[in-house]
């Protein structure tokens, strides 16, 4: 019986040493995996977080609407027609991607659905006048200005009140 106790004690000590060694390896030594630690990428936000938080606190019964006007300018780099953004199951009639020319060459993608087509005004600026155009007149390489007016009290699918697409006179024809 004494021999069995010595064997069990030896086995216990061996397992204890292995466990302590593994714990040291995992928690203290931590060998490099070759990857760098993840550092949050700073987002260059236009609207301060405080403004967004204050808008969230507005009660439905205090205002009838909140509008937001945006303006973007850039060069069209892609135009797609009649597609779906699978991630959101969002059907669009036009998808227009523009390079905005900011730091790092950011781009902006605009999705235009069937309902948006009713509120879009498209024009081309020529010296001295504005000429009405259609979305089919827009081409890759055109410089455009996009002005949007949104009602923030409505869902994103139908919050567009008005959109002006203005094709620059310097754009390709």
Secondary structure, 3 states (H helix, E strand, C coil): CHHHHHHHHHHHHHHHHHHHHHHHHHHHHCCCCCCCCCCCCCCCCCCCHHHHHHHHCCCCCCCCCCEEEEEEEEEEEEEEEEEEECCCCEEEEEEEEEECCCCCCCEEEEEECCCHHHHEEEEEEECCEEEECCHHHCCCCCEEEEEEEEECCCCHHHCEEEEEEEECCCCCC
